[in-house]
Structures are given as structure tokens and as C-alpha cells.
Amino acid sequence: MSVVAVTLGSVLWVGAGVVMMVVLWRVGIGMLRAFTTPLPPPPPAGEMRRVNVRYRCGVCGVELRLTLAPDEDPPPPKHCLEEMIVTAPLYD
């Protein structure tokens, strides 16, 4: 006949394993729910306008294309703490 000795240490290890399993399960379910949340609705059609403006930073040369803006002539964004320069599109 075999006797299984249950000690306080083995009970604590099993309890810690169960707690870790529950925590991992809840984190995993929370991450899956975050993936399935719908995107926020788009802004009303009258608020944003389609534009095609390209900018270039005069300091580092980074280029940016702006496709939506609240008005047809948006102010230039800032990069490297200076306003970007409007550039002409190549293929329009």
C-alpha cells in the first residue's frame, strides 16, 4: 500500500499554480476582448475635408502627406520645432 504524504508546502505550490492559472486566464480573455471592440464611429461628414497637401521638414527632410483636414488650407505642422514647408506633389 502506498501512502501519499500531503504537506503544507505541496498545498501552497498547488494553490499558487491555481492562482497563476486564473490570472493568466483573465489577462488572456481581457486581451481577446480588447481585439474585438469595435472602432469608434467616424466624425460627421461635414467636419473633415479631403485635402492632398505634402510637407517637408527643412531641418531633417522628413516628408508628410496630409489627406484630411478641418479646412481646405490647413496650417503647416511643426517638426524639429520649426514649421514644415509645403512641397508640390510629383504626380498629380
N, C-alpha and C positions, 0 to 999 in steps of 0.2 A: 504494500500500500504506500502510495506516495503522499507526502504531506507538503502542501504549498504554504510557505511562510509569507504572510502579508505583513509588511512593516509600514511604519509611518512614512518612511522615505519613498517607498513604491507608490503609496496612495497619493503623495504630493506630486510625484512625477506624472502620474496619470491625470490628476486634476489640472496640472499646468498644461499638459498636452490638450486636454479638452478646452481649456480657456483659449489657448492659442488657435485651435481649430475654429472656434466661434468667432474670434476676432478676424481671422483671415477670411472666413465666410462672409461676414458683414462688410468688410472692406471690398471684397470682390463683387458682391451684389451692388454696393454703392457705386463702384466704378462702371458696372454694366448699365445701371440706371442713368448715370451721367451721359453715357453714349447715346441713350435712346430718348433723351429730352429733345423736343422739337426746337428748331431755331426760332428766334423772335420774329415777329412779323415785320416785313419791310416798311419803311416810312411811307407816308402818303405820297401819291404820285406828284402832287404839286410842290412838294418841299425840295426835292433834289432835281437837278438838271443834268442832262448828259453833256459833257464837255470833252474835248480832246486837247489838252494842254500839256506840253512837256517842259520840264525844268531841268537845269543843270547847276550843280554847286560850283561856284567859281574857285573855291579853295581846293577841294579834293576831287572834283569831277564826277561825283555821284549823280546819276540821272534818275528822274522821277516822271511818271506819266499819271496825270490826273484825269479820271474818267467821269466822276460825279462831283458836283459842287452845288452849293445853295444858290449861286448866281452865275451868270454866263462869263463874267470876268473876275475870277477869284483872285484874292491877293496871293502873292508867291509865298510858299512855305520857307521856313528857315532851316538851314543845315550848316554846321560848323559855326554857329552863332551869326551867320550872315544870310540875307535873303538870297534865294536861288534865282538864276537868270532864266528867262523864258527862251526856249530854243524852238526853231522851226521844225515841224515834222518832215521826215525824209520822203515818205511815200504816201502823201495824202492828196 
